[in-house]
Amino acid sequence: MFADGGTIAANPELPMASALAENGRASSDADSIDGACQTQWECWSDTEPTESGGTCGKCCVVVLEGMASLSEVTTKEKNTMAKKSKKYFGSRFDEGKCRLACQARVKGVVKIQPLGKAE
Ligand code: FES
């Protein structure tokens, strides 16, 4: 579920970014998502969803509801958010509310706000 009211289904075996990408809610190319505020990725690959990502910090999303319905934060994800996401998103980054879409698995209903901007 998104802050804008949209909903999509996520496979709990794959990172959240897979569902976002399949539904046009995330991209590795800012120009392909029409300048809208979306989630982007850089180090993750949608062709190797469970074997990639977790190092650039650019796929951050704000979890508005349902943080407990996400997989546990790994040390790698925590470190990337603390070092890279914080620098990249500045004051929009809130460590207690953010997750990396390329790392977090969705296990229940969550409501997110994409943090990235496409411009
Ligand atoms: S795409 Fe790089 S950390 Fe998620």
Boltz pocket constraint, residues with backbone or C-beta under 6 A from the ligand:
constraints:
  - pocket:
      binder: B
      contacts: [[A, 40], [A, 41], [A, 42], [A, 43], [A, 44], [A, 53], [A, 54], [A, 55], [A, 56], [A, 57], [A, 58], [A, 59], [A, 60], [A, 80], [A, 100], [A, 101], [A, 102], [A, 103]]
      max_distance: 6.0
